[in-house]
Amino acid sequence: MSTRHTLLAGLCLLAFTGCKFGSSSSSDTTPVPNTPPNILFIVIDDAGVDQFASFGYGGAQPAQTASIDAIAQAGVRFRNTWSMPTCSPTRSTFFDGRYPFRSGVRNAIVSNDLANSQVSPYTLTTPRLLREQAGYVSALIGKMHLTGSDLNPDNHPLGDDAMRELGWDYFAGYLDGAPYPIDTTAGGVGPEGTYQCGFVPNTTADAAIGADYGVCYLPDGHTGGSHLLMTDPDSYPTPGRTCLELGGILDPRSSAYNPARHAELNFNVQNGHYTGDWKINHADGSNQHLTVDQPGARGYRTTLETDMAIDWIEQTSEQQPNAPWMLSLGYSTLHAPLQPPPASLLPNPDATLSLIGCGTPVAESLTDLGILPVEPIDLADFAQQRAVAQHMLEAVDHEIGRLLVTTGIALQQDDGSLTYNPDSNTVVVITSDNGTYMPTVKLPFDPLRAKGSLYQTGVWVPLIVAGPMVNQSDRDVPHMINSTDLYSLFHEIAGIDASSLPNALQLDAQPVMSYLTEPEQSAIRTSNFTEQGTNISATTPAPCVIPAANTCVQIFPQQGVCEDQSGVWYGPGSDIDPNGFSSCCAVNAYLESQGQPATVLFPQHQSALRNEDFKLVRISRLDCATDTLMSTEEFYEVNESTNPAQLKLDRQDQDLLANTPPDQLTNEQQANFTALRDELTTLLASGIDCPGDGNGDLQVNQTDLDQWTYWSDPAQGGGYSSWYDFNHDGLTDEDDRIIIEANMGNNCRI
C-alpha cells in the first residue's frame, strides 16, 4: 500500500458516510443475505445512437452487432437517453449522480486542469455506496477518465491510487482520456509518417513501404520467445498486421533473427489501440505498472480489456461466491485514433481495409472539447474512417460476446447466436459516454454537431439494460433518461433505498428501475439536461486558432499540443509574434488590423434543456468589445423518429429563433420556450458555492482544516493542486487556510 494511501486512510473522512478512505476492500466484505444481482456495466467510447441498428439507425450499412443486439432483445432499450457532450463529465455522472455544474467536472480533463475539476475522493461514488450498504465488491477496467494523470503530477494529487481512492476495490486500465497516437514508425521500422495504421502493410497495399514477409520481433519476456519467422505467406498472409496483434514489431523483408536488430527496434512508444501503459490497483492495496515494453501491455486493447474483465469476474466468483459484484468496463473503442482491429474479431474476417482512414485527420481532442467545423464538410473524405470505426464497433461487439459467454452471463446456441442467461443473476448495462466522433457519424445524423457539442448527435446515446427483473423483454422505453440516472439504477439494483442517501449530495439522478419492472410506467422525467463548461486551471493557456473551425481556444497548455491539433499557436514562441498574445481577443484585434476576419471565441459555457418535443440551447461566450460574457439562445423542435424523413434534429437551419423573435412564435412554441428558459435558469442557479468547504459536505468546520493540513504538507508530497486549493492557483497553502478560517462555521445546506 502506498504512503499516500496509508495517510488518506488515517486522515481523510468521507464527507457523507463517515468511512475512511480505503477502509473497506473486497477482502473486508461480509456477504449479505438474499444476494442482489451482479452488475456488468459496459461503456463503449464515442458511440452515439446513430451507430446502432437495434435502435433503428446505423446508416445504410449498419454494423453487425449480434452480441449487443442479443442483450437488447433480452432487455429494455432506452431510446431517449442523454449524456454530457464529452467523456469526463458523463463518466462522472455515472458514479456520482450529479450534473457537471455541481461536481465541477465540466469538460474532458486535460493535464493543466486542477484537482477542482476532477472527481473528488470525498464523493459518495457508486462503488463506495454499493460496498457500504449492500456488500458489493467492485472493479474498474479500461478507461473512465475521471482524474488527472502522470502527464502532470502536480495536478494529479491521487497519483496511481486514484481509482482505489474513488472507491474501486480493483482497477486495471489507464487514467488518460484516450489511447496514444498511432506510431507511424511502426516501432522504429521507418521514418515518422510512413505507416499510417501503425503496422507494415502488405505490398499489395503499398509496394513502396509494404512487405509480404519478415521477422516479427517480440518484447523481452514474451512467453512465445523473442521472435517469429513470418516468411510463409500461407501461414502469415498479413505479417505486419499479425505481428502487431501479437504485440510485436515486424522487420520487413528479413528472414533471420538478428539480436542487434531486435535492440534497435522501439518497444517503448505507444501505438494507438495496440499498446498501453497499464496502471493496476490490486485489492490487497498493492500497485502494479505494466509499461508499454512489457508483453502484458501489448496487444489489441479491446481484447486485453476483455481478458482482464473475464479474469476478474472468474476470480471474484471463485474467491467470494457469496458477495455480489459490480464491474465497470470502459472500452477504449471507438475513441480515436481510428485503427483497424484484428480481422479475427470481425463478422467477416476476410474484410480488408485501405490504409486511408487510420489516424486522426480531424484532431480528436478538438471534438473532445466541443470545437467543430462551422462549414459544411465532404463526407466522402471520411468514408474510410467510417469503415474503420464500423469495424472497431464490430470488434468490440465480438469481445462483449466473448465476455458474456465465458462468464456464463449469456449462452451460445448451436447456430452461434447468444441468449442472455437470467440464471447468472447479472444485470447487463450497456451505454456510451457521448455522441459519435464527427467523421464517423452515420446519416441522417449531423456530423457538424457531433461529439463535443450539446446538440442531439453529440449527446444522444444508446442505453440497454437486461437483467432478471426485466418484465417483457425486447421493448423500447421512449421516456427521457439522463446519464446521472444510472447512479440511481445501480443503487436500485443493489436494493438500496434512495431515502437512505444524504440530502447534502444534491443528487440529480432520477429512478430507472420501474421502467424495467413495469412496461406501462409513465415518464418520470419531464425534462432532460446537458452541459459543457470550462474546467479550472491555475493559469489560462495561450491562444490557439483552429482554422478548420475558425475558432480561437485557450485550452491547450503547450505550443506542441496546439499544433498537433492542426492549430496555429499565438502564445510565446509564435511565428507571428515571439512574445505571444495574451488572449483570443488580442488575437482577433491583430487579425482585424491585418484585414483578416476575426475568429469565433470558444464558449465559456453551454447548456441545453429539453422536454418531450422542444429543446433550448444556451451558449455563453466572451464579448471582446465589452469584456463580458454574452449569452445567446437557440430553440428547436426534436424527436426520436427512426424514419429519416420524420426525424427532427437540432440542425443549424432548424433554429426556431434564427429568423423569428420569441414573441412571434406560435402559442405552443412560445409556451414551451418560456417554460424551458425559466427551468434552465432555475436549474443552473441551484448550484451551491460554499467557500472553505473542500470535502463537499456543504459545511465549513474543523474537518476542513484537518484535510487542508494533509493536502498542504510538502513532506507528504502535498502543497500542490487539491480539493482544498480554494483560490485555484494550483497550490494548497496558507492562502487557502485563510479562506477556511474566514468561513468557519458556515452551513451551506441551509
MOZI-V983838 format. One record per pair of residues at least 4 apart in sequence whose ideal C-beta (glycine too) atoms are under 7 Angstrom apart, sorted by the first residue. I is the first residue (numbers start at 1). J is the second residue. D is the distance in whole Angstrom. If there is no record, write none. Layout:
BEGIN
I:J:D / I:J:D
END
This chain:
BEGIN
1:5:5 / 1:6:6 / 1:285:4 / 1:286:7 / 2:6:7 / 2:161:6 / 2:287:7 / 3:7:6 / 4:8:6 / 4:159:6 / 4:161:6 / 4:717:7 / 5:9:6 / 5:22:6 / 5:161:5 / 5:164:7 / 5:285:7 / 6:10:6 / 7:11:6 / 7:710:7 / 7:716:6 / 8:12:5 / 8:21:4 / 8:22:6 / 8:165:6 / 9:20:5 / 9:21:5 / 9:22:4 / 9:23:6 / 11:706:7 / 11:710:5 / 12:20:7 / 12:21:5 / 12:121:7 / 12:707:6 / 12:710:7 / 13:18:6 / 13:20:6 / 13:703:6 / 14:18:7 / 14:19:5 / 14:122:6 / 14:124:7 / 15:122:5 / 15:695:4 / 15:696:5 / 15:697:4 / 16:124:5 / 16:502:5 / 16:504:7 / 16:505:6 / 16:697:6 / 17:124:6 / 17:128:7 / 17:132:6 / 19:23:5 / 19:24:7 / 19:132:6 / 21:121:6 / 21:165:6 / 22:164:7 / 24:28:5 / 24:131:5 / 24:132:7 / 25:169:5 / 25:283:5 / 26:137:4 / 26:169:4 / 26:283:4 / 26:320:6 / 27:283:6 / 29:131:7 / 29:135:5 / 29:137:6 / 29:320:7 / 29:323:5 / 30:135:6 / 31:35:7 / 31:135:6 / 31:322:4 / 31:323:5 / 32:134:6 / 32:135:4 / 35:322:6 / 35:324:5 / 36:134:6 / 36:324:5 / 36:493:7 / 36:494:5 / 36:495:5 / 37:324:7 / 37:425:5 / 37:426:6 / 37:427:5 / 37:467:6 / 37:468:6 / 37:493:6 / 38:324:5 / 38:325:5 / 38:326:7 / 38:425:6 / 38:426:4 / 39:326:4 / 39:427:5 / 39:429:7 / 39:490:6 / 39:493:6 / 40:327:5 / 40:409:7 / 40:426:6 / 40:428:5 / 41:326:7 / 41:327:7 / 41:328:5 / 41:329:7 / 41:429:5 / 42:329:5 / 42:331:7 / 42:400:7 / 42:429:7 / 42:430:5 / 43:330:5 / 43:331:7 / 43:431:6 / 43:432:7 / 43:433:6 / 44:331:5 / 44:333:7 / 44:334:7 / 44:396:6 / 44:432:5 / 45:143:7 / 45:331:6 / 45:332:6 / 45:333:6 / 45:334:6 / 45:335:4 / 45:432:7 / 45:433:6 / 46:334:5 / 46:335:5 / 46:432:7 / 46:434:7 / 46:436:6 / 46:437:5 / 46:451:6 / 47:51:5 / 47:334:5 / 47:393:6 / 47:432:4 / 47:436:6 / 48:432:7 / 48:435:4 / 48:436:4 / 48:457:6 / 48:460:6 / 48:461:6 / 49:55:5 / 49:57:6 / 49:460:5 / 49:461:6 / 49:462:5 / 50:57:5 / 50:436:6 / 50:441:6 / 50:442:4 / 50:445:4 / 50:457:7 / 51:58:6 / 51:63:6 / 51:393:6 / 51:436:6 / 51:442:6 / 52:57:6 / 52:58:6 / 52:65:7 / 52:462:5 / 53:58:4 / 53:62:4 / 53:65:7 / 54:68:6 / 54:69:5 / 54:72:4 / 54:77:6 / 55:77:6 / 55:79:6 / 55:462:6 / 56:642:3 / 57:442:6 / 57:642:7 / 58:62:3 / 58:63:6 / 58:442:6 / 59:442:3 / 59:443:6 / 63:390:5 / 63:393:5 / 63:394:5 / 64:347:4 / 64:394:6 / 65:69:6 / 65:393:7 / 65:394:7 / 65:397:4 / 66:70:6 / 66:397:7 / 66:401:7 / 66:417:7 / 66:418:7 / 67:71:7 / 67:397:5 / 67:400:5 / 67:401:3 / 67:404:7 / 67:418:6 / 68:72:6 / 68:397:5 / 68:400:6 / 68:430:6 / 69:73:6 / 70:74:6 / 70:410:7 / 70:417:7 / 70:418:4 / 70:419:6 / 70:420:7 / 71:75:6 / 71:420:6 / 71:428:5 / 71:430:6 / 71:464:5 / 71:466:5 / 72:77:5 / 72:464:5 / 73:473:7 / 73:474:5 / 74:420:3 / 74:466:4 / 74:473:5 / 75:464:6 / 75:465:5 / 75:466:3 / 75:467:7 / 75:470:5 / 75:473:6 / 76:465:5 / 76:470:6 / 76:475:6 / 76:477:6 / 76:515:6 / 76:516:6 / 77:464:6 / 77:476:5 / 78:463:4 / 78:477:5 / 78:481:5 / 79:476:5 / 79:477:7 / 79:478:6 / 79:640:6 / 80:478:6 / 80:479:6 / 80:480:5 / 80:481:6 / 80:640:5 / 81:461:5 / 81:462:7 / 81:463:4 / 81:481:4 / 82:459:5 / 82:460:7 / 82:482:5 / 82:483:7 / 82:528:5 / 82:530:5 / 83:90:4 / 83:432:7 / 83:433:6 / 83:434:5 / 83:459:5 / 83:461:5 / 83:483:5 / 84:89:4 / 84:90:4 / 84:93:7 / 84:100:6 / 84:434:7 / 84:459:7 / 84:483:6 / 84:530:5 / 84:531:7 / 84:532:7 / 85:370:6 / 85:434:6 / 85:452:6 / 85:453:6 / 85:454:5 / 85:458:5 / 85:459:6 / 85:530:7 / 85:532:5 / 86:107:6 / 86:108:4 / 86:368:5 / 86:369:7 / 86:370:7 / 86:434:6 / 86:452:6 / 86:532:6 / 87:91:6 / 87:108:5 / 87:145:5 / 87:177:6 / 87:368:7 / 87:433:5 / 87:434:6 / 88:92:6 / 88:105:5 / 88:107:7 / 88:108:5 / 88:109:5 / 88:145:5 / 88:146:7 / 89:93:7 / 89:100:4 / 89:105:5 / 89:106:6 / 89:107:7 / 90:433:4 / 90:434:6 / 90:483:5 / 91:144:5 / 91:145:6 / 91:146:6 / 91:433:6 / 92:96:6 / 92:103:5 / 92:105:4 / 92:119:5 / 92:146:6 / 93:97:7 / 93:98:7 / 93:483:4 / 93:484:4 / 94:483:6 / 94:486:5 / 94:487:7 / 95:125:5 / 95:126:4 / 95:487:7 / 96:103:6 / 96:119:7 / 96:123:5 / 96:125:6 / 96:487:7 / 97:484:5 / 97:487:3 / 97:488:7 / 97:507:5 / 97:508:6 / 97:509:4 / 98:102:4 / 98:103:5 / 98:484:6 / 98:506:6 / 98:507:6 / 98:508:5 / 99:484:6 / 99:508:5 / 99:529:6 / 99:531:7 / 100:105:6 / 100:106:5 / 100:531:5 / 100:533:6 / 101:531:6 / 101:533:7 / 101:684:6 / 101:687:5 / 102:506:6 / 102:687:6 / 103:119:7 / 104:116:6 / 104:117:5 / 105:117:6 / 105:118:7 / 105:119:6 / 106:117:6 / 106:532:7 / 106:533:3 / 106:534:6 / 106:535:6 / 107:369:6 / 107:532:6 / 107:533:6 / 107:534:6 / 107:535:5 / 108:177:6 / 108:368:4 / 108:369:6 / 109:113:5 / 109:117:6 / 109:118:6 / 109:145:6 / 109:147:7 / 109:148:6 / 109:177:7 / 109:535:7 / 111:148:7 / 111:151:4 / 111:152:4 / 111:155:7 / 111:557:6 / 112:152:7 / 112:155:7 / 112:537:5 / 112:541:6 / 112:557:4 / 113:117:5 / 113:118:7 / 113:148:7 / 113:155:6 / 113:535:4 / 113:536:7 / 113:537:6 / 114:155:6 / 114:536:5 / 114:537:6 / 114:538:6 / 114:721:5 / 114:725:6 / 114:728:6 / 114:730:6 / 115:155:6 / 115:157:5 / 115:721:4 / 115:722:5 / 115:723:6 / 115:725:7 / 116:536:5 / 116:723:6 / 116:725:7 / 116:728:6 / 117:535:4 / 117:536:5 / 118:146:7 / 118:147:5 / 118:148:6 / 119:123:6 / 119:146:4 / 119:147:6 / 119:166:6 / 120:696:6 / 120:723:5 / 121:158:6 / 121:165:5 / 121:166:6 / 122:695:4 / 122:696:5 / 122:723:7 / 123:696:7 / 124:128:6 / 124:129:6 / 124:505:6 / 125:129:7 / 125:166:5 / 125:167:4 / 126:130:6 / 126:487:6 / 126:490:5 / 127:131:6 / 127:138:4 / 127:167:4 / 127:168:5 / 127:326:7 / 128:132:6 / 128:167:4 / 129:133:6 / 129:491:6 / 129:496:7 / 130:134:5 / 130:136:4 / 130:138:7 / 130:326:6 / 130:490:7 / 130:491:7 / 130:494:5 / 131:135:7 / 131:136:5 / 131:138:7 / 133:496:5 / 133:500:7 / 134:324:7 / 134:494:4 / 134:495:6 / 134:496:6 / 135:323:6 / 135:324:7 / 136:324:5 / 136:325:6 / 136:326:5 / 136:494:6 / 137:169:5 / 137:316:6 / 137:320:6 / 137:323:5 / 137:325:5 / 138:168:5 / 138:169:5 / 138:325:7 / 138:326:5 / 139:168:6 / 139:169:6 / 139:170:4 / 139:171:7 / 139:312:5 / 139:327:5 / 140:144:6 / 140:163:5 / 140:168:5 / 140:171:5 / 140:173:7 / 140:328:5 / 141:172:5 / 141:173:6 / 141:305:6 / 141:308:5 / 141:309:5 / 141:312:7 / 141:327:7 / 141:329:5 / 142:173:5 / 142:305:4 / 142:329:6 / 142:330:4 / 142:331:6 / 142:332:6 / 143:173:6 / 143:174:6 / 143:330:4 / 143:332:5 / 144:328:7 / 144:330:5 / 145:177:5 / 146:166:7 / 147:156:7 / 147:158:6 / 147:162:4 / 147:175:6 / 148:152:6 / 148:155:5 / 148:156:4 / 149:156:6 / 149:175:4 / 149:176:5 / 150:156:6 / 151:176:7 / 152:156:6 / 154:720:4 / 154:721:6 / 154:730:7 / 155:721:5 / 157:711:7 / 157:720:7 / 157:721:6 / 157:722:5 / 158:162:4 / 158:165:5 / 160:279:5 / 160:287:5 / 161:165:5 / 161:281:7 / 162:166:6 / 162:175:6 / 163:168:5 / 163:171:4 / 163:281:6 / 164:168:6 / 164:171:6 / 164:281:4 / 169:283:5 / 170:281:6 / 170:282:7 / 170:283:5 / 170:312:6 / 171:280:7 / 171:281:4 / 172:278:6 / 172:280:5 / 172:308:5 / 173:278:7 / 173:279:7 / 173:330:7 / 174:276:6 / 174:277:6 / 174:278:6 / 174:279:6 / 175:279:6 / 177:368:7 / 178:335:5 / 178:336:7 / 178:364:7 / 179:272:5 / 179:273:5 / 179:301:6 / 179:332:6 / 179:335:7 / 179:337:7 / 180:270:4 / 180:272:7 / 181:272:7 / 181:337:6 / 182:196:7 / 182:197:7 / 182:198:4 / 182:271:6 / 182:272:4 / 182:337:5 / 182:339:6 / 182:358:6 / 182:359:5 / 183:187:6 / 183:198:5 / 183:269:5 / 183:270:7 / 183:271:4 / 184:192:6 / 184:193:5 / 184:194:6 / 184:195:5 / 184:196:6 / 184:198:7 / 185:189:6 / 185:190:6 / 185:191:7 / 185:192:6 / 185:194:7 / 185:195:7 / 186:190:6 / 186:195:4 / 186:198:6 / 186:199:6 / 186:200:6 / 186:249:7 / 187:249:3 / 187:265:5 / 187:266:5 / 187:267:7 / 188:264:7 / 188:265:5 / 188:266:4 / 189:200:6 / 189:249:7 / 189:251:7 / 189:252:7 / 190:194:3 / 190:195:6 / 190:209:7 / 194:209:6 / 195:199:6 / 195:200:6 / 195:209:7 / 196:355:5 / 196:358:4 / 196:359:5 / 197:339:6 / 197:340:6 / 197:355:5 / 197:358:4 / 198:244:7 / 198:271:5 / 198:272:5 / 198:274:6 / 198:339:6 / 199:240:4 / 199:241:5 / 199:244:4 / 199:250:7 / 200:210:7 / 200:211:5 / 200:240:3 / 200:250:5 / 200:252:5 / 201:205:4 / 201:206:6 / 201:209:7 / 201:210:5 / 201:240:6 / 201:355:6 / 202:210:5 / 202:212:6 / 202:238:6 / 203:207:5 / 203:210:4 / 203:211:6 / 203:212:5 / 204:210:7 / 205:210:5 / 205:355:6 / 206:210:5 / 206:355:7 / 211:239:7 / 211:240:7 / 211:252:3 / 211:253:5 / 212:233:6 / 212:239:7 / 213:230:6 / 213:231:5 / 213:233:7 / 213:239:6 / 213:253:7 / 213:255:7 / 214:230:6 / 214:239:5 / 214:250:5 / 214:251:5 / 214:252:4 / 214:253:6 / 214:254:5 / 215:227:6 / 215:229:6 / 215:230:7 / 215:251:5 / 215:254:5 / 215:256:7 / 215:257:6 / 216:227:6 / 216:228:4 / 216:230:5 / 216:239:7 / 216:243:4 / 216:246:7 / 216:248:4 / 216:250:5 / 217:227:5 / 217:248:6 / 217:249:5 / 217:251:6 / 217:262:5 / 217:265:6 / 218:222:4 / 218:224:6 / 218:225:7 / 218:226:6 / 218:227:6 / 218:246:7 / 218:247:7 / 218:248:4 / 219:247:6 / 219:267:5 / 219:293:6 / 219:294:6 / 219:295:5 / 219:298:6 / 221:294:7 / 221:295:5 / 222:226:7 / 222:247:7 / 222:295:5 / 226:262:7 / 227:257:5 / 230:236:4 / 230:239:4 / 230:242:7 / 230:243:6 / 230:250:7 / 231:255:5 / 232:236:6 / 233:237:6 / 236:242:6 / 238:242:6 / 239:243:6 / 239:250:6 / 240:244:7 / 240:250:5 / 240:252:7 / 241:245:7 / 242:246:7 / 243:248:4 / 243:249:7 / 243:250:4 / 244:274:5 / 245:299:7 / 245:300:6 / 245:342:5 / 247:295:6 / 247:298:3 / 247:299:5 / 249:265:5 / 249:267:7 / 251:261:6 / 258:262:7 / 259:263:7 / 260:264:7 / 261:265:7 / 267:293:4 / 268:292:6 / 268:293:5 / 270:275:5 / 270:276:7 / 270:277:7 / 270:292:5 / 271:275:5 / 272:337:5 / 272:339:4 / 273:300:6 / 273:301:5 / 273:332:6 / 273:339:5 / 274:298:7 / 274:299:7 / 274:300:6 / 275:292:5 / 275:297:6 / 275:298:5 / 276:292:7 / 276:297:5 / 276:301:6 / 277:291:6 / 277:292:5 / 277:297:7 / 278:290:4 / 278:297:5 / 279:289:6 / 280:287:7 / 280:288:4 / 280:290:7 / 281:287:6 / 282:286:5 / 282:288:7 / 290:294:5 / 290:296:5 / 290:297:4 / 291:297:6 / 292:297:5 / 299:303:6 / 299:304:5 / 300:304:7 / 300:341:6 / 300:342:5 / 301:305:6 / 301:332:5 / 302:306:6 / 302:331:6 / 302:332:7 / 302:333:5 / 302:341:7 / 302:395:6 / 302:396:5 / 302:399:5 / 303:307:6 / 303:399:6 / 304:308:6 / 305:309:6 / 305:329:7 / 305:331:6 / 305:332:7 / 306:310:6 / 306:399:4 / 306:402:6 / 306:403:5 / 307:311:6 / 308:312:6 / 309:313:6 / 309:327:6 / 309:329:5 / 309:403:6 / 310:314:6 / 310:403:6 / 310:406:5 / 310:407:6 / 311:315:6 / 312:316:6 / 312:327:6 / 313:317:6 / 313:327:6 / 313:407:5 / 314:318:6 / 314:407:7 / 315:319:6 / 316:320:6 / 316:325:5 / 317:321:6 / 331:396:5 / 333:392:5 / 333:393:7 / 333:395:7 / 333:396:4 / 334:389:5 / 334:392:5 / 334:393:6 / 334:437:7 / 334:440:7 / 336:360:5 / 336:364:4 / 336:437:6 / 337:359:6 / 337:360:5 / 338:357:6 / 338:358:6 / 338:385:5 / 338:388:4 / 338:389:6 / 338:392:7 / 339:358:6 / 339:388:7 / 340:353:5 / 340:388:6 / 340:391:6 / 341:345:5 / 341:391:6 / 341:392:5 / 341:395:4 / 342:395:7 / 343:349:5 / 343:351:7 / 344:349:6 / 345:395:4 / 345:398:4 / 345:399:7 / 346:351:5 / 346:391:6 / 346:394:5 / 346:395:6 / 347:394:6 / 351:391:7 / 353:357:7 / 353:387:6 / 353:388:6 / 353:391:7 / 354:384:6 / 356:384:4 / 357:384:3 / 357:385:4 / 357:387:6 / 357:388:5 / 358:388:7 / 360:364:5 / 362:366:7 / 362:438:6 / 362:439:6 / 363:565:4 / 363:566:5 / 364:368:6 / 364:437:7 / 365:369:6 / 365:565:6 / 366:371:4 / 366:546:6 / 366:565:6 / 367:372:6 / 367:437:6 / 367:438:6 / 367:450:7 / 367:451:5 / 367:452:4 / 368:452:6 / 369:452:6 / 369:555:6 / 370:452:4 / 370:453:6 / 370:532:5 / 371:452:7 / 371:546:6 / 371:549:5 / 371:551:5 / 371:553:6 / 371:602:6 / 372:438:6 / 372:448:6 / 372:449:7 / 372:450:7 / 372:452:6 / 372:453:6 / 372:549:6 / 373:377:6 / 373:448:6 / 373:548:5 / 373:549:5 / 374:549:6 / 374:550:6 / 377:447:7 / 379:447:7 / 382:386:6 / 382:439:4 / 382:440:7 / 383:387:7 / 384:388:6 / 385:389:6 / 385:439:4 / 385:440:6 / 386:390:6 / 386:439:7 / 386:440:5 / 387:391:7 / 388:392:6 / 389:393:7 / 389:440:4 / 390:394:6 / 391:395:6 / 392:396:7 / 393:397:6 / 394:398:7 / 395:399:7 / 396:400:6 / 397:401:7 / 398:402:7 / 399:403:6 / 400:404:6 / 401:405:6 / 401:418:6 / 402:406:6 / 403:407:6 / 404:409:4 / 404:410:4 / 404:418:6 / 405:410:5 / 405:412:5 / 405:418:7 / 408:421:6 / 408:424:5 / 409:421:6 / 409:424:5 / 409:426:5 / 409:428:6 / 410:418:5 / 410:419:6 / 410:420:5 / 410:421:6 / 411:418:7 / 411:419:5 / 411:421:5 / 412:416:7 / 412:418:6 / 413:417:5 / 413:419:6 / 420:466:5 / 422:468:5 / 425:468:6 / 427:465:7 / 427:467:3 / 427:493:5 / 428:466:5 / 428:467:7 / 429:465:5 / 430:462:7 / 430:464:4 / 431:461:6 / 431:462:6 / 431:463:5 / 432:461:4 / 432:462:6 / 434:451:5 / 434:458:6 / 434:459:7 / 434:461:7 / 435:450:5 / 435:451:5 / 435:457:5 / 435:458:4 / 435:459:6 / 435:460:6 / 435:461:7 / 436:440:6 / 436:441:5 / 436:450:6 / 436:451:6 / 437:450:7 / 437:451:5 / 438:447:5 / 438:450:4 / 438:451:7 / 439:447:7 / 441:445:5 / 441:447:4 / 441:450:5 / 441:457:6 / 444:644:4 / 444:647:6 / 445:457:4 / 445:649:7 / 446:450:7 / 446:455:7 / 446:457:5 / 446:649:6 / 446:651:5 / 449:453:5 / 449:455:4 / 449:457:5 / 449:458:6 / 449:650:7 / 450:457:5 / 450:458:5 / 451:458:6 / 452:458:6 / 453:458:4 / 454:458:6 / 454:459:6 / 454:530:5 / 454:531:7 / 454:532:6 / 454:606:5 / 454:608:5 / 454:617:7 / 455:650:5 / 456:460:5 / 456:638:6 / 456:649:5 / 456:650:5 / 457:649:7 / 459:530:5 / 463:481:6 / 465:516:6 / 466:470:6 / 469:516:6 / 469:517:6 / 470:516:5 / 471:516:7 / 471:517:5 / 471:518:7 / 471:519:6 / 472:519:5 / 475:519:6 / 477:515:5 / 478:640:7 / 479:523:4 / 479:524:7 / 479:525:7 / 480:523:7 / 480:525:4 / 480:528:4 / 481:485:5 / 481:512:7 / 482:525:7 / 482:528:6 / 482:529:7 / 484:508:5 / 484:509:4 / 485:489:6 / 485:509:5 / 485:510:5 / 485:512:5 / 486:490:6 / 487:491:7 / 487:507:7 / 487:509:4 / 488:492:6 / 488:498:7 / 488:509:4 / 488:510:6 / 488:511:5 / 488:512:6 / 489:493:6 / 489:512:4 / 489:513:7 / 490:494:7 / 491:496:4 / 492:511:7 / 492:512:7 / 492:513:4 / 496:500:6 / 501:505:6 / 501:507:7 / 504:697:6 / 504:698:5 / 504:749:6 / 510:524:5 / 510:525:5 / 511:524:6 / 513:517:6 / 514:518:5 / 514:521:5 / 515:521:5 / 526:611:6 / 527:609:6 / 527:610:6 / 527:611:5 / 527:679:6 / 528:610:5 / 529:609:5 / 529:683:6 / 530:608:5 / 531:606:7 / 531:607:4 / 532:606:5 / 533:605:5 / 534:604:6 / 534:605:7 / 536:728:5 / 537:541:7 / 538:728:6 / 538:729:5 / 538:730:3 / 540:554:5 / 541:554:5 / 541:555:6 / 541:556:6 / 541:557:5 / 542:554:7 / 542:570:6 / 542:571:3 / 542:572:7 / 542:580:6 / 543:552:6 / 543:554:6 / 543:570:4 / 543:571:6 / 543:581:5 / 543:583:6 / 543:584:5 / 543:587:5 / 544:553:5 / 544:556:5 / 544:562:4 / 544:567:4 / 544:568:7 / 544:569:6 / 544:570:7 / 545:552:5 / 545:567:6 / 545:568:5 / 545:570:6 / 545:587:6 / 545:599:6 / 546:551:5 / 546:553:7 / 546:565:7 / 546:566:7 / 546:567:5 / 547:568:7 / 548:566:6 / 550:599:6 / 550:600:6 / 551:599:6 / 551:600:5 / 551:602:6 / 552:584:4 / 552:587:6 / 552:599:4 / 552:601:6 / 552:602:7 / 553:602:4 / 554:583:7 / 554:584:6 / 556:561:4 / 556:562:5 / 556:565:7 / 557:561:6 / 559:563:6 / 559:569:4 / 559:571:6 / 559:573:6 / 560:564:6 / 561:565:7 / 562:567:4 / 562:569:5 / 563:567:6 / 563:569:6 / 569:574:5 / 570:574:5 / 570:576:6 / 570:580:6 / 570:581:4 / 570:587:5 / 571:580:4 / 572:579:7 / 572:580:4 / 573:578:6 / 573:580:7 / 574:578:7 / 574:580:5 / 577:581:6 / 581:586:4 / 581:587:5 / 581:590:7 / 582:586:5 / 584:588:6 / 584:599:7 / 584:601:5 / 585:589:7 / 585:622:7 / 585:624:4 / 586:590:7 / 587:591:6 / 587:599:7 / 588:592:6 / 588:598:4 / 588:599:6 / 588:624:6 / 589:593:6 / 590:594:7 / 591:596:4 / 591:597:7 / 591:598:6 / 591:599:7 / 592:596:7 / 592:598:6 / 601:621:5 / 601:622:6 / 603:619:5 / 603:620:6 / 603:621:4 / 604:620:5 / 604:621:6 / 604:622:6 / 604:629:6 / 605:620:5 / 606:619:5 / 607:618:5 / 607:680:6 / 607:684:7 / 608:615:6 / 608:616:7 / 608:617:5 / 609:616:5 / 609:676:5 / 609:679:6 / 609:680:4 / 610:614:7 / 610:615:4 / 610:638:6 / 611:672:6 / 611:676:6 / 613:637:6 / 613:672:7 / 614:635:7 / 614:636:7 / 614:637:6 / 614:672:4 / 614:676:6 / 615:636:5 / 615:638:5 / 615:650:6 / 616:633:6 / 616:635:6 / 616:673:7 / 616:676:4 / 616:677:6 / 616:680:6 / 617:633:7 / 617:634:4 / 618:631:6 / 618:633:5 / 618:680:6 / 619:631:7 / 619:632:5 / 620:629:5 / 620:630:7 / 620:631:5 / 621:629:7 / 621:630:7 / 622:629:6 / 623:628:6 / 623:630:4 / 633:657:6 / 634:655:5 / 634:657:6 / 635:655:7 / 635:656:5 / 635:657:5 / 635:673:5 / 636:650:4 / 636:654:6 / 636:655:6 / 636:656:6 / 637:648:5 / 637:656:7 / 638:648:5 / 638:649:7 / 638:650:6 / 639:647:7 / 639:648:5 / 641:646:4 / 641:647:5 / 643:647:7 / 650:654:6 / 656:660:6 / 656:665:7 / 656:669:6 / 657:662:7 / 660:664:5 / 660:665:6 / 662:670:7 / 662:673:6 / 665:669:4 / 665:670:4 / 665:673:6 / 666:670:7 / 667:671:6 / 668:672:6 / 669:673:6 / 670:674:6 / 671:675:6 / 672:676:6 / 673:677:6 / 674:678:6 / 675:679:6 / 676:680:6 / 677:681:6 / 678:682:6 / 679:683:6 / 680:684:6 / 681:685:6 / 682:686:7 / 688:698:6 / 688:748:5 / 690:698:5 / 690:700:7 / 690:746:7 / 690:748:4 / 691:726:6 / 691:739:6 / 691:743:5 / 692:700:4 / 692:704:6 / 692:726:7 / 692:739:5 / 692:740:4 / 692:742:7 / 692:743:4 / 692:746:7 / 693:697:7 / 693:698:6 / 693:699:6 / 693:700:5 / 693:704:6 / 693:748:6 / 694:704:5 / 694:707:6 / 694:708:7 / 694:723:5 / 694:724:4 / 695:703:6 / 695:704:7 / 695:707:6 / 698:748:4 / 698:749:5 / 699:747:5 / 699:748:7 / 699:749:7 / 700:704:6 / 700:740:6 / 700:743:5 / 700:744:6 / 700:745:7 / 700:746:5 / 702:706:6 / 703:707:6 / 704:708:6 / 704:740:5 / 705:709:7 / 705:740:6 / 706:710:7 / 707:711:6 / 707:724:6 / 708:712:6 / 708:724:5 / 708:732:7 / 708:736:6 / 708:737:6 / 708:740:6 / 709:713:7 / 710:718:7 / 711:718:5 / 711:722:4 / 711:724:5 / 711:732:5 / 712:718:6 / 712:719:6 / 712:732:4 / 712:733:6 / 713:718:5 / 713:719:7 / 714:718:6 / 714:719:4 / 718:722:7 / 718:732:6 / 719:731:6 / 719:732:6 / 719:733:7 / 720:730:7 / 720:731:6 / 720:732:7 / 721:725:6 / 721:730:5 / 722:732:5 / 724:732:5 / 724:736:5 / 725:729:7 / 725:730:7 / 725:731:6 / 725:732:5 / 725:736:6 / 726:736:5 / 726:739:4 / 727:735:5 / 727:736:6 / 727:739:7 / 732:736:6 / 734:738:6 / 736:740:7 / 737:741:6 / 738:742:6 / 739:743:7 / 740:744:6
END
